């Protein structure tokens, strides 16, 4: 699209959507959201950007091949699932650590569930962006 108004709006919307996708990823731990919806919103950000630029510019902004991003996400999700077995529990059993915990405070909880959500986020983001860029290449 050659509209200057759309290009400026797409660049602004791109940043807003990426920040919102990370918010949804982190919020989904205890409330609606999570890795899947966050990954979809992140993919929409790259699709909006792609509509204002070409494929090469979109790949340059992504900086990583989207297929590699999807494989990286699958690897992270697999590791998160197997960490439960490493600690003597079942597959996908949640494991927790508390960063910054002291005798007075609980600290900030980080779990394998969050790690799994991050893996899903990268998988969905990479797969959808790869699909859209490949479809665009064949048009």
KAFEN-V464055 format. One record per residue. N is the residue number from 1. RES is the residue in three letters. SS is DSSP state (helix for helix, strand for strand, loop for the rest). D_CENTER is the distance of its C-alpha to the mean C-alpha in Angstrom with 2 decimals. Layout:
BEGIN
n & res & ss & d_center
N & RES & SS & D_CENTER
N & RES & SS & D_CENTER
END
This chain:
BEGIN
n & res & ss & d_center
1 & UNK & loop & 26.50
2 & UNK & loop & 29.02
3 & UNK & loop & 29.05
4 & UNK & helix & 28.85
5 & UNK & helix & 27.96
6 & UNK & helix & 24.94
7 & UNK & helix & 23.79
8 & UNK & helix & 24.10
9 & UNK & helix & 22.46
10 & UNK & helix & 19.51
11 & UNK & helix & 18.98
12 & UNK & helix & 19.22
13 & UNK & helix & 16.98
14 & UNK & helix & 14.27
15 & UNK & helix & 14.05
16 & UNK & helix & 14.44
17 & UNK & helix & 11.70
18 & UNK & helix & 9.09
19 & UNK & helix & 10.69
20 & UNK & helix & 10.87
21 & UNK & helix & 7.25
22 & UNK & helix & 6.97
23 & UNK & helix & 10.33
24 & UNK & helix & 9.57
25 & UNK & helix & 7.15
26 & UNK & helix & 10.12
27 & UNK & helix & 12.73
28 & UNK & loop & 12.18
29 & UNK & loop & 13.95
30 & UNK & loop & 17.31
31 & UNK & loop & 17.00
32 & UNK & loop & 15.56
33 & UNK & loop & 11.83
34 & UNK & loop & 9.22
35 & UNK & helix & 6.20
36 & UNK & helix & 7.78
37 & UNK & helix & 8.80
38 & UNK & helix & 5.92
39 & UNK & helix & 4.31
40 & UNK & helix & 8.02
41 & UNK & helix & 8.66
42 & UNK & helix & 6.55
43 & UNK & helix & 8.48
44 & UNK & helix & 11.48
45 & UNK & helix & 11.41
46 & UNK & helix & 11.88
47 & UNK & helix & 14.38
48 & UNK & helix & 16.28
49 & UNK & helix & 16.52
50 & UNK & helix & 17.67
51 & UNK & helix & 20.33
52 & UNK & helix & 21.81
53 & UNK & loop & 21.74
54 & UNK & loop & 22.22
55 & UNK & helix & 20.11
56 & UNK & helix & 21.05
57 & UNK & helix & 19.98
58 & UNK & helix & 16.54
59 & UNK & helix & 16.16
60 & UNK & helix & 17.60
61 & UNK & helix & 15.13
62 & UNK & helix & 12.17
63 & UNK & loop & 14.39
64 & UNK & loop & 13.12
65 & UNK & loop & 14.16
66 & UNK & helix & 11.44
67 & UNK & helix & 13.26
68 & UNK & helix & 12.99
69 & UNK & helix & 9.21
70 & UNK & helix & 9.48
71 & UNK & helix & 12.32
72 & UNK & helix & 10.79
73 & UNK & helix & 8.22
74 & UNK & helix & 11.43
75 & UNK & helix & 13.38
76 & UNK & helix & 11.49
77 & UNK & helix & 11.81
78 & UNK & helix & 15.38
79 & UNK & helix & 16.22
80 & UNK & helix & 15.19
81 & UNK & helix & 17.43
82 & UNK & helix & 20.23
83 & UNK & helix & 20.42
84 & UNK & helix & 22.34
85 & UNK & helix & 24.90
86 & UNK & helix & 25.29
87 & UNK & loop & 26.41
88 & UNK & loop & 28.78
89 & UNK & loop & 26.94
90 & UNK & loop & 25.62
91 & UNK & loop & 22.52
92 & UNK & loop & 19.47
93 & UNK & loop & 21.72
94 & UNK & loop & 20.02
95 & UNK & loop & 21.06
96 & UNK & strand & 21.15
97 & UNK & strand & 22.00
98 & UNK & strand & 23.06
99 & UNK & strand & 22.50
100 & UNK & loop & 25.47
101 & UNK & loop & 27.58
102 & UNK & loop & 31.28
103 & UNK & loop & 34.33
104 & UNK & loop & 34.01
105 & UNK & loop & 30.27
106 & UNK & loop & 27.66
107 & UNK & loop & 24.98
108 & UNK & strand & 21.25
109 & UNK & strand & 19.98
110 & UNK & strand & 17.14
111 & UNK & strand & 16.81
112 & UNK & helix & 15.65
113 & UNK & helix & 14.24
114 & UNK & helix & 11.64
115 & UNK & helix & 11.12
116 & UNK & helix & 10.86
117 & UNK & helix & 8.26
118 & UNK & helix & 6.03
119 & UNK & helix & 7.31
120 & UNK & helix & 6.84
121 & UNK & helix & 3.13
122 & UNK & helix & 3.99
123 & UNK & helix & 7.09
124 & UNK & helix & 6.87
125 & UNK & helix & 5.52
126 & UNK & helix & 8.16
127 & UNK & helix & 10.62
128 & UNK & helix & 10.96
129 & UNK & helix & 11.31
130 & UNK & helix & 13.65
131 & UNK & helix & 15.54
132 & UNK & helix & 16.13
133 & UNK & helix & 17.22
134 & UNK & helix & 19.43
135 & UNK & helix & 20.96
136 & UNK & helix & 21.67
137 & UNK & helix & 23.29
138 & UNK & loop & 25.67
139 & UNK & loop & 26.83
END
